Amino acid sequence: MAQPILGHGNLQPASAAGLASLELDSSLDQYVQIRIFKIIVIGDSNVGKTCLTFRFCGGTFPDKTEATIGVDFREKTVEIEGEKIKIKLVLLEEHPSNDSFFICLGYLMPVTHSVGIVFSGPL
Ligand SMILES: Nc1nc2c(ncn2[C@@H]2O[C@H](COP(=O)(O)OP(=O)(O)OP(=O)(O)O)[C@@H](O)[C@H]2O)c(=O)[nH]1
């Protein structure tokens, strides 16, 4: 009986030798690890965290934005010196009376590579 080839959520019977090696190759592609960098983006409400990260990830500014409630996530894959790297952004709205901000920060800091602080200065 044909043995299944291990794929990422895709188990296919390997019925013919040629097809089997072809599927194995494409299955292995899915196991290529890419490095992930996690960045927390913090700042007061309404300073431009959403616009900044939207622009970074999507290349354009959003037409309109809605207030982030607590936390938001974005990600983008970039290529640096030929290596693909996934950047994961966690947007946290900072507010002195927002206990969940400090709780989230406490959990995220140990698994984060960098923190970006966004603020708005006088024009
Ligand atoms: N003049 C100017 N306005 C900006 C800039 N970036 C964002 N804005 C405006 O500032 C407002 C708030 O932007 P957001 O990106 O939603 O700010 P935020 O920090 O994500 O806000 P919260 O989701 O409430 O935490 C929006 O009306 C944007 O259009 C900027 O660089 N310059």
Ligand as a Chemical Component Dictionary entry (heavy atoms), coordinates in Angstrom:
data_LIG
# 
_chem_comp.id                   LIG 
_chem_comp.type                 NON-POLYMER 
_chem_comp.pdbx_formal_charge   0 
_chem_comp.three_letter_code    LIG 
# 
loop_
_chem_comp_atom.comp_id 
_chem_comp_atom.atom_id 
_chem_comp_atom.alt_atom_id 
_chem_comp_atom.type_symbol 
_chem_comp_atom.charge 
_chem_comp_atom.model_Cartn_x 
_chem_comp_atom.model_Cartn_y 
_chem_comp_atom.model_Cartn_z 
_chem_comp_atom.pdbx_ordinal 
LIG N1  N1  N 0 -0.146 64.993 10.217 1  
LIG C1  C1  C 0 0.006  63.673 10.385 2  
LIG N2  N2  N 0 -1.075 62.961 10.764 3  
LIG C2  C2  C 0 -0.908 61.632 10.938 4  
LIG C3  C3  C 0 0.353  60.989 10.735 5  
LIG N3  N3  N 0 0.198  59.667 10.982 6  
LIG C4  C4  C 0 -1.099 59.498 11.334 7  
LIG N4  N4  N 0 -1.758 60.679 11.286 8  
LIG C5  C5  C 0 -3.174 60.899 11.627 9  
LIG O1  O1  O 0 -3.297 60.757 13.018 10 
LIG C6  C6  C 0 -4.544 60.103 13.336 11 
LIG C7  C7  C 0 -4.273 58.870 14.187 12 
LIG O2  O2  O 0 -3.530 57.928 13.450 13 
LIG P1  P1  P 0 -3.480 56.396 13.849 14 
LIG O3  O3  O 0 -2.470 55.743 12.980 15 
LIG O4  O4  O 0 -4.860 55.821 13.867 16 
LIG O5  O5  O 0 -2.952 56.503 15.343 17 
LIG P2  P2  P 0 -2.822 55.333 16.443 18 
LIG O6  O6  O 0 -1.644 55.652 17.287 19 
LIG O7  O7  O 0 -2.829 53.995 15.802 20 
LIG O8  O8  O 0 -4.140 55.554 17.265 21 
LIG P3  P3  P 0 -4.903 54.496 18.216 22 
LIG O9  O9  O 0 -5.375 53.387 17.332 23 
LIG O10 O10 O 0 -6.037 55.255 18.809 24 
LIG O11 O11 O 0 -3.922 54.031 19.265 25 
LIG C8  C8  C 0 -5.212 59.763 12.012 26 
LIG O12 O12 O 0 -6.195 60.759 11.752 27 
LIG C9  C9  C 0 -4.084 59.853 11.002 28 
LIG O13 O13 O 0 -4.576 60.278 9.734  29 
LIG C10 C10 C 0 1.464  61.797 10.332 30 
LIG O14 O14 O 0 2.583  61.330 10.143 31 
LIG N5  N5  N 0 1.224  63.123 10.174 32 
# 
loop_
_chem_comp_bond.comp_id 
_chem_comp_bond.atom_id_1 
_chem_comp_bond.atom_id_2 
_chem_comp_bond.value_order 
_chem_comp_bond.pdbx_ordinal 
LIG N1  C1  SING 1  
LIG C1  N2  DOUB 2  
LIG C1  N5  SING 3  
LIG N2  C2  SING 4  
LIG C2  C3  DOUB 5  
LIG C2  N4  SING 6  
LIG C3  N3  SING 7  
LIG C3  C10 SING 8  
LIG N3  C4  DOUB 9  
LIG C4  N4  SING 10 
LIG N4  C5  SING 11 
LIG C5  O1  SING 12 
LIG C5  C9  SING 13 
LIG O1  C6  SING 14 
LIG C6  C7  SING 15 
LIG C6  C8  SING 16 
LIG C7  O2  SING 17 
LIG O2  P1  SING 18 
LIG P1  O3  DOUB 19 
LIG P1  O4  SING 20 
LIG P1  O5  SING 21 
LIG O5  P2  SING 22 
LIG P2  O6  DOUB 23 
LIG P2  O7  SING 24 
LIG P2  O8  SING 25 
LIG O8  P3  SING 26 
LIG P3  O9  DOUB 27 
LIG P3  O10 SING 28 
LIG P3  O11 SING 29 
LIG C8  O12 SING 30 
LIG C8  C9  SING 31 
LIG C9  O13 SING 32 
LIG C10 O14 DOUB 33 
LIG C10 N5  SING 34 
# 
